[in-house]
Amino acid sequence: MERKIYQFDDLPERTGARRAGAKGPGHAMRIGVVFSARSHHNKGREPDFGNRSDVTIVRPETRRDIALALADFAAAGTEFLVISGGDGTVRDVLTMGQAAFGENWPELAVLPRGKTNALNVDLGSPRDWSLADAIAAFEDRTQGRRIQRRPLAVSKVDDEEPPILGFIMGAGAFTLGVDAGQDAHKIGFFNSLAVGMTSAWGVLQALFGSDDNMWRRGARMELEYLPSGEPLPHSRHGDPARRNIVLASTLTTMPLDIKLFGKGQGDIRMLVLDHPRRRVLFSVPAILAGWHPRWLKSAGLHHLSVEGFAITLDSQFILDGEHFPGGSYRVEQGAPLTFVAG
């Protein structure tokens, strides 16, 4: 039996099953905080919320702990949910929170405390944004902004489990870039600097390597538009059964402000590279600065905007920094979420 990375069996319904160590039912839980002690910038620090009685902080160790805590928050009518961690923590909270909140989520905020914080780059909050700042922005609209985002909802075909929710999905050489990023973290590069370092390394490998180089091979996959089922375009370059890179996101601003996606794209924004032709790779600096001439499509670099897409691949893909097994998936948009930003 395939091991489920996200285990949804025997999770609480919206009855608010109480977690170990929770305060009694009379305790106000107007503001809830999911604090990831494992996140890089949370180590050795404690959130400051001014000793308010309506703030409840949980420190979950597992995804099941997250689900139980969110069930408590939903049962208590929590109005504001703060996630203190990186992109992976956000993905886990959103995914495990579906059973608790359904489509009736409280307002959300993200304190960027992980090694990668791409969602926060898009939201535009300061990197040193504190819990006290977030609460002030929630309670006083003159101090904060409300931004709506819809996450990617990634569902395995023929699987009735809830989708996994995240904001950046990639496959092919993108998985190699994420692995290289982990190596960059080990030597002290984080956030946008790590993205820039690993992107440059990947381009160099693809530019000067042979077609046997793993950075040039890409992955075998099938891509179709949803709901039509029509195949996504493929140029005449490279193996028609393979793609070098597939990247999808609902974010509008990427780390380092790189212009991966085309202008005016909405819904799910996609970048698909069929084969790493050197003409395209030599143009990468200009492309990332927003230069997207018409010849890119015929050269095998596609900027697409889709309602949803189906993907079948024989290798792993990445969702917000974590590897997931190959297979057949539907990628659609999740429910709209409102984020409070600084």
Salt bridges, closest charged atoms under 4 A:
GLU2 OE1 - LYS156 NZ 3.02
ASP10 OD2 - ARG64 NH2 4.00
GLU46 OE1 - ARG59 NH2 2.39
ASP54 OD2 - ARG30 NH1 3.48
ASP54 OD2 - ARG52 NH2 3.00
GLU61 OE1 - ARG38 NH2 3.24
ASP72 OD1 - ARG18 NH1 3.96
ASP72 OD2 - ARG19 NH1 2.56
GLU79 OE1 - ARG30 NE 3.35
ASP92 OD1 - ARG63 NE 3.13
ASP92 OD1 - ARG91 NH2 3.34
GLU107 OE2 - ARG141 NH2 3.90
GLU107 OE1 - ARG146 NH2 3.01
ASP122 OD2 - ARG149 NE 2.52
GLU139 OE2 - ARG30 NH1 2.89
GLU139 OE2 - ARG52 NH2 2.60
ASP159 OD2 - LYS4 NZ 3.37
ASP179 OD1 - HIS323 NE2 2.78
ASP183 OD1 - LYS186 NZ 3.94
ASP211 OD1 - ARG216 NE 2.95
ASP211 OD1 - HIS275 NE2 3.80
ASP257 OD2 - LYS259 NZ 3.03
ASP274 OD2 - HIS234 ND1 3.74
ASP274 OD1 - ARG243 NH1 2.68
ASP274 OD2 - HIS302 NE2 2.82
GLU322 OE1 - ARG63 NH2 2.69
GLU322 OE1 - ARG91 NH2 2.63
GLU332 OE2 - ARG330 NH2 2.88
